[in-house]
Amino acid sequence: MDEQEVRKKCEAFVKGLGISCFIVFGWEKGNQQYGMVSSYHRMPVQAVIKGMSWALNDIVNKSM
């Protein structure tokens, strides 16, 4: 799947939940290449940024 296909599926998923939410989705494309998309639905941009910052901090802290 290419990035646009994955993005459309993620957007359909967050809209289908019927709640304010966001998602960051990463996948292996193959040969150690990775893709990443994000999507949000009815969430203030500031809340999405805060959530992504928290997730990044959490990943960094767990991997060190």
Secondary structure by P-SEA (a helix, b strand, c coil): ccaaaaaaaaaaaaaaacccbbbbbbbbccccbbbbbbbbccccaaaaaaaaaaaaaaaaaaac
